[in-house]
Amino acid sequence: MARYKHPGKKARLAKKGRQARWAPFWTVPKIYGQGRRVHPGRHTARKRSWRRTKTKA
């Protein structure tokens, strides 16, 4: 990739990075109730890693 990124492409890559993060921890008791222990990564809509799957950005 180029050393200097165009601002539009940089913004698109930043958005993709935010979408690939785990959901916030407070979503677990909000969805399942207080006693259930579930990983917050299950609530992330788009699971993507920079190693596995590339974007079209």
mmCIF file as Biopython writes it, N, C-alpha, C and O atoms, coordinates in Angstrom:
data_model
#
loop_
_atom_site.group_PDB
_atom_site.id
_atom_site.type_symbol
_atom_site.label_atom_id
_atom_site.label_alt_id
_atom_site.label_comp_id
_atom_site.label_asym_id
_atom_site.label_entity_id
_atom_site.label_seq_id
_atom_site.pdbx_PDB_ins_code
_atom_site.Cartn_x
_atom_site.Cartn_y
_atom_site.Cartn_z
_atom_site.occupancy
_atom_site.B_iso_or_equiv
_atom_site.auth_seq_id
_atom_site.auth_asym_id
_atom_site.pdbx_PDB_model_num
ATOM 1   N N  . MET A ? 1  ? 0.849   -1.178  0.000  1.0 0.0 1  A 1 
ATOM 2   C CA . MET A ? 1  ? 0.000   0.000   0.000  1.0 0.0 1  A 1 
ATOM 3   C C  . MET A ? 1  ? 0.889   1.234   0.000  1.0 0.0 1  A 1 
ATOM 4   O O  . MET A ? 1  ? 2.030   1.202   0.463  1.0 0.0 1  A 1 
ATOM 5   N N  . ALA A ? 2  ? 0.353   2.294   -0.518 1.0 0.0 2  A 1 
ATOM 6   C CA . ALA A ? 2  ? 1.117   3.535   -0.606 1.0 0.0 2  A 1 
ATOM 7   C C  . ALA A ? 2  ? 1.464   4.049   0.790  1.0 0.0 2  A 1 
ATOM 8   O O  . ALA A ? 2  ? 0.771   3.777   1.770  1.0 0.0 2  A 1 
ATOM 9   N N  . ARG A ? 3  ? 2.535   4.780   0.841  1.0 0.0 3  A 1 
ATOM 10  C CA . ARG A ? 3  ? 2.958   5.332   2.126  1.0 0.0 3  A 1 
ATOM 11  C C  . ARG A ? 3  ? 1.985   6.403   2.594  1.0 0.0 3  A 1 
ATOM 12  O O  . ARG A ? 3  ? 1.660   6.464   3.780  1.0 0.0 3  A 1 
ATOM 13  N N  . TYR A ? 4  ? 1.520   7.241   1.688  1.0 0.0 4  A 1 
ATOM 14  C CA . TYR A ? 4  ? 0.552   8.293   2.012  1.0 0.0 4  A 1 
ATOM 15  C C  . TYR A ? 4  ? -0.798  7.906   1.442  1.0 0.0 4  A 1 
ATOM 16  O O  . TYR A ? 4  ? -0.931  7.682   0.239  1.0 0.0 4  A 1 
ATOM 17  N N  . LYS A ? 5  ? -1.792  7.829   2.299  1.0 0.0 5  A 1 
ATOM 18  C CA . LYS A ? 5  ? -3.124  7.415   1.869  1.0 0.0 5  A 1 
ATOM 19  C C  . LYS A ? 5  ? -3.973  8.646   1.563  1.0 0.0 5  A 1 
ATOM 20  O O  . LYS A ? 5  ? -3.874  9.668   2.242  1.0 0.0 5  A 1 
ATOM 21  N N  . HIS A ? 6  ? -4.803  8.531   0.536  1.0 0.0 6  A 1 
ATOM 22  C CA . HIS A ? 6  ? -5.758  9.592   0.239  1.0 0.0 6  A 1 
ATOM 23  C C  . HIS A ? 6  ? -6.748  9.693   1.394  1.0 0.0 6  A 1 
ATOM 24  O O  . HIS A ? 6  ? -7.078  8.676   2.004  1.0 0.0 6  A 1 
ATOM 25  N N  . PRO A ? 7  ? -7.227  10.890  1.708  1.0 0.0 7  A 1 
ATOM 26  C CA . PRO A ? 7  ? -8.124  11.043  2.872  1.0 0.0 7  A 1 
ATOM 27  C C  . PRO A ? 7  ? -9.400  10.214  2.764  1.0 0.0 7  A 1 
ATOM 28  O O  . PRO A ? 7  ? -9.876  9.691   3.772  1.0 0.0 7  A 1 
ATOM 29  N N  . GLY A ? 8  ? -9.963  10.084  1.567  1.0 0.0 8  A 1 
ATOM 30  C CA . GLY A ? 8  ? -11.187 9.300   1.422  1.0 0.0 8  A 1 
ATOM 31  C C  . GLY A ? 8  ? -10.956 7.834   1.692  1.0 0.0 8  A 1 
ATOM 32  O O  . GLY A ? 8  ? -11.752 7.186   2.372  1.0 0.0 8  A 1 
ATOM 33  N N  . LYS A ? 9  ? -9.857  7.305   1.157  1.0 0.0 9  A 1 
ATOM 34  C CA . LYS A ? 9  ? -9.541  5.895   1.375  1.0 0.0 9  A 1 
ATOM 35  C C  . LYS A ? 9  ? -9.215  5.638   2.837  1.0 0.0 9  A 1 
ATOM 36  O O  . LYS A ? 9  ? -9.582  4.601   3.389  1.0 0.0 9  A 1 
ATOM 37  N N  . LYS A ? 10 ? -8.523  6.586   3.462  1.0 0.0 10 A 1 
ATOM 38  C CA . LYS A ? 10 ? -8.183  6.445   4.880  1.0 0.0 10 A 1 
ATOM 39  C C  . LYS A ? 10 ? -9.455  6.423   5.731  1.0 0.0 10 A 1 
ATOM 40  O O  . LYS A ? 10 ? -9.542  5.661   6.694  1.0 0.0 10 A 1 
ATOM 41  N N  . ALA A ? 11 ? -10.434 7.249   5.382  1.0 0.0 11 A 1 
ATOM 42  C CA . ALA A ? 11 ? -11.693 7.269   6.129  1.0 0.0 11 A 1 
ATOM 43  C C  . ALA A ? 11 ? -12.446 5.956   5.954  1.0 0.0 11 A 1 
ATOM 44  O O  . ALA A ? 11 ? -13.037 5.445   6.905  1.0 0.0 11 A 1 
ATOM 45  N N  . ARG A ? 12 ? -12.425 5.405   4.730  1.0 0.0 12 A 1 
ATOM 46  C CA . ARG A ? 12 ? -13.111 4.124   4.500  1.0 0.0 12 A 1 
ATOM 47  C C  . ARG A ? 12 ? -12.437 2.997   5.267  1.0 0.0 12 A 1 
ATOM 48  O O  . ARG A ? 12 ? -13.116 2.142   5.835  1.0 0.0 12 A 1 
ATOM 49  N N  . LEU A ? 13 ? -11.104 2.989   5.289  1.0 0.0 13 A 1 
ATOM 50  C CA . LEU A ? 13 ? -10.392 1.957   6.037  1.0 0.0 13 A 1 
ATOM 51  C C  . LEU A ? 13 ? -10.643 2.089   7.537  1.0 0.0 13 A 1 
ATOM 52  O O  . LEU A ? 13 ? -10.744 1.083   8.240  1.0 0.0 13 A 1 
ATOM 53  N N  . ALA A ? 14 ? -10.743 3.321   8.029  1.0 0.0 14 A 1 
ATOM 54  C CA . ALA A ? 14 ? -11.024 3.529   9.450  1.0 0.0 14 A 1 
ATOM 55  C C  . ALA A ? 14 ? -12.413 3.009   9.806  1.0 0.0 14 A 1 
ATOM 56  O O  . ALA A ? 14 ? -12.603 2.429   10.875 1.0 0.0 14 A 1 
ATOM 57  N N  . LYS A ? 15 ? -13.377 3.213   8.922  1.0 0.0 15 A 1 
ATOM 58  C CA . LYS A ? 15 ? -14.733 2.721   9.173  1.0 0.0 15 A 1 
ATOM 59  C C  . LYS A ? 15 ? -14.751 1.199   9.199  1.0 0.0 15 A 1 
ATOM 60  O O  . LYS A ? 15 ? -15.401 0.601   10.057 1.0 0.0 15 A 1 
ATOM 61  N N  . LYS A ? 16 ? -14.043 0.567   8.268  1.0 0.0 16 A 1 
ATOM 62  C CA . LYS A ? 16 ? -13.980 -0.898  8.251  1.0 0.0 16 A 1 
ATOM 63  C C  . LYS A ? 16 ? -13.318 -1.431  9.519  1.0 0.0 16 A 1 
ATOM 64  O O  . LYS A ? 16 ? -13.711 -2.475  10.038 1.0 0.0 16 A 1 
ATOM 65  N N  . GLY A ? 17 ? -12.320 -0.716  10.012 1.0 0.0 17 A 1 
ATOM 66  C CA . GLY A ? 17 ? -11.678 -1.141  11.245 1.0 0.0 17 A 1 
ATOM 67  C C  . GLY A ? 17 ? -12.592 -1.044  12.445 1.0 0.0 17 A 1 
ATOM 68  O O  . GLY A ? 17 ? -12.549 -1.896  13.333 1.0 0.0 17 A 1 
ATOM 69  N N  . ARG A ? 18 ? -13.427 -0.005  12.481 1.0 0.0 18 A 1 
ATOM 70  C CA . ARG A ? 18 ? -14.383 0.116   13.593 1.0 0.0 18 A 1 
ATOM 71  C C  . ARG A ? 18 ? -15.447 -0.956  13.510 1.0 0.0 18 A 1 
ATOM 72  O O  . ARG A ? 18 ? -15.905 -1.442  14.544 1.0 0.0 18 A 1 
ATOM 73  N N  . GLN A ? 19 ? -15.859 -1.345  12.299 1.0 0.0 19 A 1 
ATOM 74  C CA . GLN A ? 19 ? -16.896 -2.365  12.155 1.0 0.0 19 A 1 
ATOM 75  C C  . GLN A ? 19 ? -16.392 -3.742  12.566 1.0 0.0 19 A 1 
ATOM 76  O O  . GLN A ? 19 ? -17.184 -4.602  12.952 1.0 0.0 19 A 1 
ATOM 77  N N  . ALA A ? 20 ? -15.083 -3.958  12.486 1.0 0.0 20 A 1 
ATOM 78  C CA . ALA A ? 20 ? -14.538 -5.285  12.775 1.0 0.0 20 A 1 
ATOM 79  C C  . ALA A ? 20 ? -14.250 -5.482  14.258 1.0 0.0 20 A 1 
ATOM 80  O O  . ALA A ? 20 ? -13.884 -6.586  14.662 1.0 0.0 20 A 1 
ATOM 81  N N  . ARG A ? 21 ? -14.400 -4.456  15.073 1.0 0.0 21 A 1 
ATOM 82  C CA . ARG A ? 21 ? -14.122 -4.610  16.501 1.0 0.0 21 A 1 
ATOM 83  C C  . ARG A ? 21 ? -15.230 -5.383  17.201 1.0 0.0 21 A 1 
ATOM 84  O O  . ARG A ? 21 ? -16.312 -5.581  16.647 1.0 0.0 21 A 1 
ATOM 85  N N  . TRP A ? 22 ? -14.946 -5.819  18.433 1.0 0.0 22 A 1 
ATOM 86  C CA . TRP A ? 22 ? -15.976 -6.468  19.228 1.0 0.0 22 A 1 
ATOM 87  C C  . TRP A ? 22 ? -17.055 -5.467  19.590 1.0 0.0 22 A 1 
ATOM 88  O O  . TRP A ? 22 ? -16.830 -4.256  19.601 1.0 0.0 22 A 1 
ATOM 89  N N  . ALA A ? 23 ? -18.218 -5.993  19.884 1.0 0.0 23 A 1 
ATOM 90  C CA . ALA A ? 23 ? -19.292 -5.153  20.400 1.0 0.0 23 A 1 
ATOM 91  C C  . ALA A ? 23 ? -18.930 -4.711  21.820 1.0 0.0 23 A 1 
ATOM 92  O O  . ALA A ? 23 ? -18.090 -5.348  22.455 1.0 0.0 23 A 1 
ATOM 93  N N  . PRO A ? 24 ? -19.540 -3.640  22.334 1.0 0.0 24 A 1 
ATOM 94  C CA . PRO A ? 24 ? -19.258 -3.207  23.706 1.0 0.0 24 A 1 
ATOM 95  C C  . PRO A ? 24 ? -19.675 -4.260  24.726 1.0 0.0 24 A 1 
ATOM 96  O O  . PRO A ? 24 ? -20.591 -5.047  24.486 1.0 0.0 24 A 1 
ATOM 97  N N  . PHE A ? 25 ? -18.991 -4.265  25.863 1.0 0.0 25 A 1 
ATOM 98  C CA . PHE A ? 25 ? -19.230 -5.306  26.864 1.0 0.0 25 A 1 
ATOM 99  C C  . PHE A ? 25 ? -20.632 -5.208  27.458 1.0 0.0 25 A 1 
ATOM 100 O O  . PHE A ? 25 ? -21.181 -6.217  27.902 1.0 0.0 25 A 1 
ATOM 101 N N  . TRP A ? 26 ? -21.226 -4.004  27.474 1.0 0.0 26 A 1 
ATOM 102 C CA . TRP A ? 26 ? -22.531 -3.870  28.118 1.0 0.0 26 A 1 
ATOM 103 C C  . TRP A ? 26 ? -23.659 -4.431  27.255 1.0 0.0 26 A 1 
ATOM 104 O O  . TRP A ? 26 ? -24.800 -4.480  27.714 1.0 0.0 26 A 1 
ATOM 105 N N  . THR A ? 27 ? -23.381 -4.855  26.027 1.0 0.0 27 A 1 
ATOM 106 C CA . THR A ? 27 ? -24.437 -5.463  25.214 1.0 0.0 27 A 1 
ATOM 107 C C  . THR A ? 27 ? -24.778 -6.866  25.694 1.0 0.0 27 A 1 
ATOM 108 O O  . THR A ? 27 ? -25.872 -7.359  25.420 1.0 0.0 27 A 1 
ATOM 109 N N  . VAL A ? 28 ? -23.855 -7.525  26.410 1.0 0.0 28 A 1 
ATOM 110 C CA . VAL A ? 28 ? -24.113 -8.905  26.846 1.0 0.0 28 A 1 
ATOM 111 C C  . VAL A ? 28 ? -25.251 -8.958  27.864 1.0 0.0 28 A 1 
ATOM 112 O O  . VAL A ? 28 ? -26.214 -9.688  27.626 1.0 0.0 28 A 1 
ATOM 113 N N  . PRO A ? 29 ? -25.202 -8.226  28.990 1.0 0.0 29 A 1 
ATOM 114 C CA . PRO A ? 29 ? -26.364 -8.289  29.895 1.0 0.0 29 A 1 
ATOM 115 C C  . PRO A ? 29 ? -27.614 -7.656  29.303 1.0 0.0 29 A 1 
ATOM 116 O O  . PRO A ? 29 ? -28.727 -8.023  29.679 1.0 0.0 29 A 1 
ATOM 117 N N  . LYS A ? 30 ? -27.448 -6.710  28.383 1.0 0.0 30 A 1 
ATOM 118 C CA . LYS A ? 30 ? -28.617 -6.087  27.754 1.0 0.0 30 A 1 
ATOM 119 C C  . LYS A ? 30 ? -29.385 -7.103  26.915 1.0 0.0 30 A 1 
ATOM 120 O O  . LYS A ? 30 ? -30.615 -7.073  26.882 1.0 0.0 30 A 1 
ATOM 121 N N  . ILE A ? 31 ? -28.673 -7.999  26.240 1.0 0.0 31 A 1 
ATOM 122 C CA . ILE A ? 31 ? -29.330 -8.970  25.363 1.0 0.0 31 A 1 
ATOM 123 C C  . ILE A ? 31 ? -29.765 -10.212 26.134 1.0 0.0 31 A 1 
ATOM 124 O O  . ILE A ? 31 ? -30.898 -10.670 25.987 1.0 0.0 31 A 1 
ATOM 125 N N  . TYR A ? 32 ? -28.856 -10.764 26.967 1.0 0.0 32 A 1 
ATOM 126 C CA . TYR A ? 32 ? -29.089 -12.076 27.564 1.0 0.0 32 A 1 
ATOM 127 C C  . TYR A ? 32 ? -29.562 -12.027 29.007 1.0 0.0 32 A 1 
ATOM 128 O O  . TYR A ? 32 ? -30.047 -13.038 29.516 1.0 0.0 32 A 1 
ATOM 129 N N  . GLY A ? 33 ? -29.440 -10.902 29.682 1.0 0.0 33 A 1 
ATOM 130 C CA . GLY A ? 33 ? -29.743 -10.864 31.104 1.0 0.0 33 A 1 
ATOM 131 C C  . GLY A ? 33 ? -28.458 -10.880 31.909 1.0 0.0 33 A 1 
ATOM 132 O O  . GLY A ? 33 ? -27.366 -10.949 31.345 1.0 0.0 33 A 1 
ATOM 133 N N  . GLN A ? 34 ? -28.588 -10.818 33.227 1.0 0.0 34 A 1 
ATOM 134 C CA . GLN A ? 34 ? -27.443 -10.565 34.085 1.0 0.0 34 A 1 
ATOM 135 C C  . GLN A ? 34 ? -26.536 -11.778 34.233 1.0 0.0 34 A 1 
ATOM 136 O O  . GLN A ? 34 ? -25.321 -11.605 34.339 1.0 0.0 34 A 1 
ATOM 137 N N  . GLY A ? 35 ? -27.067 -12.993 34.247 1.0 0.0 35 A 1 
ATOM 138 C CA . GLY A ? 35 ? -26.252 -14.148 34.613 1.0 0.0 35 A 1 
ATOM 139 C C  . GLY A ? 35 ? -25.491 -14.790 33.463 1.0 0.0 35 A 1 
ATOM 140 O O  . GLY A ? 35 ? -24.576 -15.575 33.713 1.0 0.0 35 A 1 
ATOM 141 N N  . ARG A ? 36 ? -25.823 -14.496 32.244 1.0 0.0 36 A 1 
ATOM 142 C CA . ARG A ? 36 ? -25.237 -15.200 31.094 1.0 0.0 36 A 1 
ATOM 143 C C  . ARG A ? 36 ? -23.880 -14.622 30.744 1.0 0.0 36 A 1 
ATOM 144 O O  . ARG A ? 36 ? -23.709 -13.406 30.650 1.0 0.0 36 A 1 
ATOM 145 N N  . ARG A ? 37 ? -22.916 -15.513 30.552 1.0 0.0 37 A 1 
ATOM 146 C CA . ARG A ? 37 ? -21.563 -15.075 30.174 1.0 0.0 37 A 1 
ATOM 147 C C  . ARG A ? 37 ? -21.317 -15.443 28.728 1.0 0.0 37 A 1 
ATOM 148 O O  . ARG A ? 37 ? -21.130 -16.613 28.395 1.0 0.0 37 A 1 
ATOM 149 N N  . VAL A ? 38 ? -21.317 -14.445 27.878 1.0 0.0 38 A 1 
ATOM 150 C CA . VAL A ? 38 ? -21.140 -14.643 26.442 1.0 0.0 38 A 1 
ATOM 151 C C  . VAL A ? 38 ? -20.083 -13.660 25.983 1.0 0.0 38 A 1 
ATOM 152 O O  . VAL A ? 38 ? -20.000 -12.544 26.497 1.0 0.0 38 A 1 
ATOM 153 N N  . HIS A ? 39 ? -19.279 -14.064 25.022 1.0 0.0 39 A 1 
ATOM 154 C CA . HIS A ? 39 ? -18.245 -13.172 24.497 1.0 0.0 39 A 1 
ATOM 155 C C  . HIS A ? 39 ? -18.887 -12.070 23.662 1.0 0.0 39 A 1 
ATOM 156 O O  . HIS A ? 39 ? -19.747 -12.361 22.831 1.0 0.0 39 A 1 
ATOM 157 N N  . PRO A ? 40 ? -18.497 -10.820 23.860 1.0 0.0 40 A 1 
ATOM 158 C CA . PRO A ? 40 ? -19.120 -9.725  23.102 1.0 0.0 40 A 1 
ATOM 159 C C  . PRO A ? 40 ? -18.806 -9.751  21.612 1.0 0.0 40 A 1 
ATOM 160 O O  . PRO A ? 40 ? -19.451 -9.044  20.839 1.0 0.0 40 A 1 
ATOM 161 N N  . GLY A ? 41 ? -17.823 -10.559 21.191 1.0 0.0 41 A 1 
ATOM 162 C CA . GLY A ? 41 ? -17.546 -10.673 19.766 1.0 0.0 41 A 1 
ATOM 163 C C  . GLY A ? 41 ? -18.672 -11.340 18.997 1.0 0.0 41 A 1 
ATOM 164 O O  . GLY A ? 41 ? -18.736 -11.243 17.772 1.0 0.0 41 A 1 
ATOM 165 N N  . ARG A ? 42 ? -19.565 -12.021 19.718 1.0 0.0 42 A 1 
ATOM 166 C CA . ARG A ? 42 ? -20.687 -12.663 19.022 1.0 0.0 42 A 1 
ATOM 167 C C  . ARG A ? 42 ? -21.699 -11.655 18.513 1.0 0.0 42 A 1 
ATOM 168 O O  . ARG A ? 42 ? -22.504 -11.981 17.640 1.0 0.0 42 A 1 
ATOM 169 N N  . HIS A ? 43 ? -21.679 -10.431 19.038 1.0 0.0 43 A 1 
ATOM 170 C CA . HIS A ? 43 ? -22.660 -9.434  18.627 1.0 0.0 43 A 1 
ATOM 171 C C  . HIS A ? 43 ? -22.135 -8.537  17.514 1.0 0.0 43 A 1 
ATOM 172 O O  . HIS A ? 43 ? -22.827 -7.615  17.082 1.0 0.0 43 A 1 
ATOM 173 N N  . THR A ? 44 ? -20.923 -8.798  17.048 1.0 0.0 44 A 1 
ATOM 174 C CA . THR A ? 44 ? -20.350 -7.985  15.986 1.0 0.0 44 A 1 
ATOM 175 C C  . THR A ? 44 ? -20.918 -8.449  14.650 1.0 0.0 44 A 1 
ATOM 176 O O  . THR A ? 44 ? -20.909 -9.642  14.347 1.0 0.0 44 A 1 
ATOM 177 N N  . ALA A ? 45 ? -21.408 -7.516  13.861 1.0 0.0 45 A 1 
ATOM 178 C CA . ALA A ? 45 ? -22.081 -7.881  12.620 1.0 0.0 45 A 1 
ATOM 179 C C  . ALA A ? 45 ? -21.091 -8.395  11.592 1.0 0.0 45 A 1 
ATOM 180 O O  . ALA A ? 45 ? -21.295 -9.467  11.022 1.0 0.0 45 A 1 
ATOM 181 N N  . ARG A ? 46 ? -20.018 -7.648  11.344 1.0 0.0 46 A 1 
ATOM 182 C CA . ARG A ? 46 ? -19.057 -8.030  10.311 1.0 0.0 46 A 1 
ATOM 183 C C  . ARG A ? 46 ? -17.745 -8.419  10.977 1.0 0.0 46 A 1 
ATOM 184 O O  . ARG A ? 46 ? -17.003 -7.560  11.453 1.0 0.0 46 A 1 
ATOM 185 N N  . LYS A ? 47 ? -17.467 -9.703  11.005 1.0 0.0 47 A 1 
ATOM 186 C CA . LYS A ? 47 ? -16.207 -10.168 11.569 1.0 0.0 47 A 1 
ATOM 187 C C  . LYS A ? 47 ? -15.194 -10.257 10.435 1.0 0.0 47 A 1 
ATOM 188 O O  . LYS A ? 47 ? -15.379 -11.006 9.477  1.0 0.0 47 A 1 
ATOM 189 N N  . ARG A ? 48 ? -14.118 -9.479  10.559 1.0 0.0 48 A 1 
ATOM 190 C CA . ARG A ? 48 ? -13.110 -9.455  9.509  1.0 0.0 48 A 1 
ATOM 191 C C  . ARG A ? 48 ? -11.776 -9.155  10.154 1.0 0.0 48 A 1 
ATOM 192 O O  . ARG A ? 48 ? -11.690 -8.363  11.092 1.0 0.0 48 A 1 
ATOM 193 N N  . SER A ? 49 ? -10.738 -9.794  9.648  1.0 0.0 49 A 1 
ATOM 194 C CA . SER A ? 49 ? -9.385  -9.543  10.118 1.0 0.0 49 A 1 
ATOM 195 C C  . SER A ? 49 ? -8.541  -9.063  8.950  1.0 0.0 49 A 1 
ATOM 196 O O  . SER A ? 49 ? -8.798  -9.427  7.802  1.0 0.0 49 A 1 
ATOM 197 N N  . TRP A ? 50 ? -7.556  -8.263  9.233  1.0 0.0 50 A 1 
ATOM 198 C CA . TRP A ? 50 ? -6.701  -7.753  8.170  1.0 0.0 50 A 1 
ATOM 199 C C  . TRP A ? 50 ? -5.860  -8.866  7.563  1.0 0.0 50 A 1 
ATOM 200 O O  . TRP A ? 50 ? -5.354  -8.725  6.449  1.0 0.0 50 A 1 
ATOM 201 N N  . ARG A ? 51 ? -5.706  -9.969  8.287  1.0 0.0 51 A 1 
ATOM 202 C CA . ARG A ? 51 ? -4.985  -11.101 7.706  1.0 0.0 51 A 1 
ATOM 203 C C  . ARG A ? 51 ? -5.884  -11.965 6.822  1.0 0.0 51 A 1 
ATOM 204 O O  . ARG A ? 51 ? -5.484  -12.358 5.726  1.0 0.0 51 A 1 
ATOM 205 N N  . ARG A ? 52 ? -7.104  -12.264 7.299  1.0 0.0 52 A 1 
ATOM 206 C CA . ARG A ? 52 ? -7.971  -13.210 6.602  1.0 0.0 52 A 1 
ATOM 207 C C  . ARG A ? 52 ? -8.610  -12.600 5.363  1.0 0.0 52 A 1 
ATOM 208 O O  . ARG A ? 52 ? -8.366  -13.055 4.245  1.0 0.0 52 A 1 
ATOM 209 N N  . THR A ? 53 ? -9.429  -11.568 5.561  1.0 0.0 53 A 1 
ATOM 210 C CA . THR A ? 53 ? -10.295 -11.071 4.510  1.0 0.0 53 A 1 
ATOM 211 C C  . THR A ? 53 ? -9.934  -9.635  4.171  1.0 0.0 53 A 1 
ATOM 212 O O  . THR A ? 53 ? -9.828  -8.790  5.061  1.0 0.0 53 A 1 
ATOM 213 N N  . LYS A ? 54 ? -9.750  -9.360  2.906  1.0 0.0 54 A 1 
ATOM 214 C CA . LYS A ? 54 ? -9.431  -8.010  2.464  1.0 0.0 54 A 1 
ATOM 215 C C  . LYS A ? 54 ? -10.714 -7.261  2.119  1.0 0.0 54 A 1 
ATOM 216 O O  . LYS A ? 54 ? -11.756 -7.871  1.878  1.0 0.0 54 A 1 
ATOM 217 N N  . THR A ? 55 ? -10.624 -5.934  2.099  1.0 0.0 55 A 1 
ATOM 218 C CA . THR A ? 55 ? -11.774 -5.104  1.735  1.0 0.0 55 A 1 
ATOM 219 C C  . THR A ? 55 ? -11.542 -4.525  0.351  1.0 0.0 55 A 1 
ATOM 220 O O  . THR A ? 55 ? -10.436 -4.594  -0.184 1.0 0.0 55 A 1 
ATOM 221 N N  . LYS A ? 56 ? -12.582 -3.957  -0.220 1.0 0.0 56 A 1 
ATOM 222 C CA . LYS A ? 56 ? -12.466 -3.322  -1.522 1.0 0.0 56 A 1 
ATOM 223 C C  . LYS A ? 56 ? -12.160 -1.833  -1.382 1.0 0.0 56 A 1 
ATOM 224 O O  . LYS A ? 56 ? -12.279 -1.089  -2.356 1.0 0.0 56 A 1 
ATOM 225 N N  . ALA A ? 57 ? -11.774 -1.390  -0.204 1.0 0.0 57 A 1 
ATOM 226 C CA . ALA A ? 57 ? -11.596 0.046   0.037  1.0 0.0 57 A 1 
ATOM 227 C C  . ALA A ? 57 ? -10.474 0.635   -0.747 1.0 0.0 57 A 1 
ATOM 228 O O  . ALA A ? 57 ? -10.211 1.833   -0.643 1.0 0.0 57 A 1 
#
